[in-house]
C-alpha cells in the first residue's frame, strides 16, 4: 500500500530538470541490479527540512521513497530518491534531491553482414 509518506510530489510548476551526477561519493548510491544513472534536481519548497526528514524516516525503516512528477507530455512519472538535502537561500528553501533514473535499454537482436555474397 502506498501513502503520501512514500513520495514527494511536485504539485505545480514545470517538470523538474535532472542533471547527471559525477561526484565520487554519489556514484556509490547508484549501485543496483538495474541499469540506472544518478541525477540531481533542485526544487523550491516551503518545507525543505520536513521533506528531508520524510526521506530519512523512510530510509531508517529501509523503505523506498520516490519523487513523483509530471513529465513534459503530462504523464506522471516517479524516480527513487537516494539522497536529499535542504539548502536555505535568499529566495527561500531549495530541496536538492539525488534520484536514480531507470533507463529503458533497447536491445536490437540480429546480425548485419555487409558482405555482398548473400
Secondary structure, DSSP 8 states (H G I E B T S, - for coil): ---GGGEEE--SSS----EE---HHHHGGG-SSS-EEEEEEEEEES-HHHHHHHHHHHHHTT---EEEEE-TTS-EEEEEEEEEEEEEETTEEEEEEEEEEE-------------TT-
